[in-house]
Amino acid sequence: MADHADFANDLTLKYMELGLATRRPANSDEATRFCVDCQGLIPWQRRFAVLGCMRCAQCQTKLELKGAGHAG
C-alpha cells in the first residue's frame, strides 16, 4: 500500500520528467561553435551529439587526461 511519501515521490518524478521532456536544447550560437581552449571550430556533429559542449574533442580529451573530469 502506497503512503504519502510514495505519492509525493511519484508526483515529483512525473513533474521532473515533464520538465526534462520540454526543455530547450543548449544554445548553439556563435560562442559555442568555437572551442574555448584552442578557438578552433567545433564540428557540427560534436555540437549535435554533445549539446552544450564548449571544447573540441581533442581539447576535451586533453582536459580529461589531466584529471579535470567532464568540465564541458
Residue frames as qw, qx, qy, qz and C-alpha x, y, z in Angstrom:
[[0.000, 0.890, 0.457, 0.000, 0.00, 0.00, 0.00],
 [0.420, 0.458, -0.008, 0.784, 1.36, 3.38, -1.01],
 [0.337, -0.678, -0.419, 0.501, 1.78, 6.05, 1.62],
 [0.118, 0.966, 0.112, -0.200, 2.08, 9.83, 1.36],
 [0.309, -0.664, 0.506, 0.456, 5.82, 9.70, 0.73],
 [0.491, 0.120, 0.769, 0.392, 5.35, 7.31, -2.21],
 [0.314, 0.811, 0.491, 0.047, 2.67, 9.55, -3.68],
 [0.069, -0.940, 0.124, 0.310, 4.87, 12.64, -3.28],
 [0.428, -0.411, 0.654, 0.469, 7.83, 10.84, -4.84],
 [0.475, 0.402, 0.722, 0.303, 5.75, 9.72, -7.84],
 [0.188, 0.934, 0.294, -0.071, 4.44, 13.25, -8.32],
 [0.240, -0.813, 0.341, 0.407, 7.94, 14.71, -8.13],
 [0.474, -0.137, 0.738, 0.460, 9.25, 12.24, -10.70],
 [0.417, 0.660, 0.609, 0.142, 6.32, 13.00, -13.01],
 [0.095, 0.981, 0.075, -0.151, 6.99, 16.73, -12.97],
 [0.366, -0.631, 0.527, 0.436, 10.73, 16.22, -13.34],
 [0.514, 0.154, 0.748, 0.390, 10.17, 14.03, -16.41],
 [0.307, 0.844, 0.437, 0.049, 7.78, 16.63, -17.86],
 [0.122, -0.930, 0.164, 0.306, 10.33, 19.37, -17.29],
 [0.436, -0.399, 0.663, 0.459, 13.12, 17.41, -18.92],
 [0.498, 0.408, 0.715, 0.273, 10.93, 16.49, -21.89],
 [0.234, 0.905, 0.344, 0.084, 10.02, 20.13, -22.57],
 [0.386, -0.723, 0.179, 0.545, 13.42, 21.73, -22.03],
 [0.544, 0.822, -0.127, -0.111, 15.05, 23.51, -24.92],
 [0.893, 0.120, -0.056, 0.430, 18.34, 22.22, -26.31],
 [0.500, -0.533, 0.023, 0.682, 21.52, 24.03, -25.42],
 [0.270, 0.898, -0.009, -0.348, 22.09, 27.32, -27.18],
 [0.792, 0.110, 0.373, 0.471, 24.07, 26.86, -30.39],
 [0.200, 0.974, 0.016, -0.103, 25.09, 30.45, -31.04],
 [0.548, 0.720, -0.346, 0.249, 28.50, 31.63, -32.28],
 [0.287, -0.713, 0.554, -0.321, 30.06, 31.43, -28.82],
 [0.785, -0.220, 0.560, -0.146, 29.58, 27.65, -28.65],
 [0.844, 0.534, -0.032, -0.033, 30.77, 27.00, -32.21],
 [0.462, 0.666, -0.478, 0.338, 34.39, 27.57, -31.21],
 [0.789, -0.226, -0.471, 0.323, 36.49, 25.72, -28.66],
 [0.336, -0.938, 0.005, -0.088, 37.21, 27.75, -25.50],
 [0.723, -0.498, 0.297, 0.375, 40.76, 26.36, -25.37],
 [0.529, -0.082, 0.515, 0.670, 42.10, 26.38, -28.95],
 [0.289, 0.573, 0.046, -0.765, 39.46, 28.64, -30.57],
 [0.015, 0.090, -0.847, -0.524, 39.08, 26.06, -33.36],
 [0.620, -0.036, -0.224, -0.751, 35.70, 25.38, -34.91],
 [0.446, -0.065, 0.842, -0.297, 33.82, 22.59, -33.12],
 [0.136, -0.044, -0.821, -0.552, 32.38, 20.26, -35.80],
 [0.576, -0.173, -0.074, -0.795, 28.59, 20.30, -36.04],
 [0.749, -0.100, -0.644, -0.123, 28.50, 16.55, -35.40],
 [0.412, -0.056, -0.666, 0.619, 30.06, 17.06, -31.97],
 [0.206, -0.074, 0.218, -0.951, 27.82, 20.03, -31.16],
 [0.694, -0.133, -0.356, -0.612, 24.80, 17.90, -32.08],
 [0.739, -0.085, -0.662, 0.092, 25.99, 14.82, -30.15],
 [0.483, -0.305, -0.512, 0.642, 27.15, 16.71, -27.04],
 [0.050, -0.847, -0.339, -0.406, 24.70, 19.57, -26.51],
 [0.370, -0.926, 0.038, -0.066, 26.33, 22.49, -24.76],
 [0.849, -0.101, 0.030, 0.517, 29.89, 21.32, -25.38],
 [0.067, -0.975, 0.087, 0.194, 32.49, 24.05, -25.05],
 [0.274, -0.632, 0.648, 0.323, 35.59, 22.24, -26.32],
 [0.675, 0.415, -0.518, -0.322, 36.60, 20.32, -29.42],
 [0.973, -0.158, -0.154, -0.065, 37.14, 16.60, -28.94],
 [0.696, 0.323, -0.382, 0.515, 40.93, 16.95, -28.81],
 [0.021, -0.507, 0.377, -0.774, 40.90, 19.65, -26.12],
 [0.770, -0.397, 0.055, -0.496, 38.25, 17.79, -24.11],
 [0.948, 0.014, -0.287, 0.140, 40.38, 14.64, -24.22],
 [0.443, 0.412, -0.421, 0.676, 43.45, 16.57, -23.04],
 [0.363, -0.517, 0.245, -0.736, 41.41, 18.08, -20.20],
 [0.910, -0.276, -0.052, -0.304, 40.09, 14.69, -19.10],
 [0.847, 0.175, -0.370, 0.340, 43.56, 13.12, -19.23],
 [0.147, 0.497, -0.415, 0.748, 44.76, 15.85, -16.86],
 [0.277, -0.275, -0.836, 0.386, 42.13, 14.61, -14.40],
 [0.181, 0.022, 0.141, -0.973, 39.75, 17.53, -14.62],
 [0.346, 0.361, 0.819, -0.280, 36.81, 15.23, -15.38],
 [0.241, 0.578, 0.655, 0.423, 33.88, 16.29, -17.53],
 [0.171, -0.539, -0.231, 0.792, 34.28, 20.03, -17.28],
 [0.419, 0.734, 0.101, -0.525, 32.49, 20.91, -20.50]]
